[in-house]
Amino acid sequence: MQNMILLHINDKTKRQQIISLCHSLNHQIKQFDETDAGSTVGELAGIKGVKGEKTVDSTSGENVKLPDCIIFSDVSSSAMDVFLAEYKKRGIEPTHLKAIVTVHNMKWSVSGLIAELKKEQIAIMMRGR
C-alpha cells in the first residue's frame, strides 16, 4: 500500500480546496468517478494482487452519481488527525462519507463501500435524534 487519499468530490471549488490541502500535507491524491464504481477499493488504492468482489451491478456504473467521499489508504492516524484538523481549520464544507482502506473492505467494490458508509451515516444520525 502507498500513502494516498482517494477522492470523489462533486463540487469543483470544494474539490480544489481538498486537493490544495492534500498538496500542502504532501499526500498523494487519486480522484475517482462513476466509472470506478465497480472497481475494488484495493485496486483503486493501487494495492497489488487484490482480487475481490468487483461488480457490475445496479449500484455501479456511469448512470449512478456518486456522493462526495474521501478514502484514506495507508495514512497514519496522526497524519489523518492533521488532515482532518486542517480540513476543518480551512473551513472546507464537510464530507460525511469517509473511510480507511482495510483488509476487510479492500476487496469490496467502490459502490459497495459507499453503500455501507451511507448505512453507517444513517445509523449515526438516527442515534443522535
TASUL-V500353 format. One record per pair of residues at least 4 apart in sequence whose ideal C-beta (glycine too) atoms are under 7 Angstrom apart, sorted by the first residue. I is the first residue (numbers start at 1). J is the second residue. If there is no record, write none. Layout:
BEGIN
i=I j=J
i=I j=J
END
This chain:
BEGIN
i=1 j=45
i=1 j=47
i=1 j=73
i=1 j=74
i=2 j=28
i=2 j=46
i=2 j=74
i=3 j=27
i=3 j=28
i=3 j=74
i=3 j=75
i=4 j=28
i=4 j=30
i=4 j=45
i=4 j=46
i=4 j=73
i=4 j=74
i=5 j=22
i=5 j=27
i=5 j=29
i=5 j=70
i=5 j=72
i=5 j=75
i=6 j=30
i=6 j=32
i=6 j=44
i=6 j=45
i=6 j=71
i=6 j=73
i=7 j=15
i=7 j=18
i=7 j=29
i=7 j=31
i=7 j=70
i=8 j=31
i=8 j=32
i=8 j=33
i=8 j=66
i=8 j=68
i=8 j=69
i=9 j=14
i=9 j=15
i=9 j=18
i=9 j=68
i=10 j=68
i=11 j=15
i=12 j=16
i=13 j=17
i=14 j=18
i=14 j=92
i=14 j=93
i=15 j=19
i=16 j=20
i=17 j=21
i=17 j=90
i=17 j=92
i=18 j=22
i=18 j=92
i=19 j=23
i=19 j=29
i=20 j=24
i=21 j=25
i=21 j=86
i=21 j=87
i=21 j=90
i=22 j=27
i=22 j=29
i=25 j=82
i=25 j=83
i=25 j=86
i=30 j=44
i=32 j=36
i=32 j=44
i=32 j=110
i=33 j=66
i=34 j=61
i=34 j=62
i=34 j=64
i=34 j=65
i=34 j=66
i=35 j=62
i=36 j=44
i=36 j=110
i=37 j=60
i=37 j=61
i=37 j=64
i=37 j=66
i=37 j=109
i=37 j=110
i=37 j=111
i=38 j=54
i=38 j=55
i=38 j=56
i=38 j=60
i=38 j=61
i=38 j=109
i=38 j=111
i=39 j=43
i=39 j=44
i=39 j=54
i=39 j=109
i=39 j=110
i=40 j=50
i=40 j=52
i=40 j=53
i=40 j=54
i=40 j=106
i=40 j=107
i=40 j=108
i=40 j=109
i=41 j=45
i=41 j=71
i=41 j=101
i=41 j=105
i=41 j=106
i=41 j=108
i=41 j=110
i=41 j=113
i=42 j=47
i=42 j=50
i=42 j=52
i=42 j=101
i=42 j=106
i=42 j=107
i=43 j=50
i=44 j=110
i=45 j=73
i=45 j=101
i=45 j=106
i=47 j=106
i=50 j=106
i=50 j=107
i=52 j=107
i=52 j=108
i=53 j=107
i=53 j=108
i=53 j=109
i=53 j=112
i=54 j=109
i=55 j=60
i=55 j=109
i=55 j=112
i=56 j=60
i=56 j=61
i=59 j=64
i=59 j=111
i=59 j=115
i=60 j=64
i=60 j=109
i=60 j=111
i=66 j=114
i=67 j=97
i=67 j=114
i=68 j=95
i=68 j=97
i=69 j=97
i=69 j=114
i=69 j=117
i=70 j=95
i=70 j=98
i=71 j=99
i=71 j=101
i=72 j=80
i=72 j=100
i=72 j=101
i=73 j=101
i=75 j=79
i=75 j=80
i=76 j=80
i=77 j=81
i=78 j=82
i=79 j=83
i=80 j=84
i=81 j=85
i=82 j=86
i=83 j=87
i=84 j=88
i=85 j=89
i=86 j=90
i=87 j=92
i=96 j=121
i=97 j=114
i=97 j=117
i=97 j=118
i=97 j=121
i=99 j=105
i=99 j=113
i=99 j=117
i=101 j=105
i=101 j=106
i=102 j=106
i=105 j=113
i=108 j=112
i=108 j=113
i=110 j=114
i=111 j=115
i=112 j=116
i=113 j=117
i=114 j=118
i=115 j=119
i=116 j=120
i=117 j=121
i=118 j=122
i=119 j=123
i=120 j=124
i=121 j=125
i=122 j=126
i=123 j=127
i=124 j=128
END
